[in-house]
Amino acid sequence: MAAAEQVAGRLNLALVRGDDFGQLLDLSIDLTGYTFEASIYSTLTGEEFLAPSVTEVDLSYGQVNLSMTSEETAALPVGTLGFRITWTAPGGAVRRFLEGVCEVNR
């Protein structure tokens, strides 16, 4: 039996320091029972700057919201950072399903 490989999807973000940020993610698959973690980090050192909130909108339709408060975005350094979201499926399988860059502007 051949193994199937899933590559993480690409999602690039752009935001302004000090602004609230929100992005609806519609994955069009049933995500009931899944949990999520997001991270914005330095692409040079790997240091994590922020763990944005990932909240459910309608998991049966695969909809979650990625968000950051104005206080959180104000604490990010200006420049290009890394971004990723992982999910943990029922049963414990962990998979990075979105990654990209996060452009932080003044």
Secondary structure, 3 states (H helix, E strand, C coil): CCCCCCCCEECCEEEECCCCEEEEEECCCCCCCCEEEEEEECCCCCCEEECCEEEEEEHHHCEEEEEECHHHHHCCCCEEEEEEEEEECCCCCEEEEEEEEEEEEC
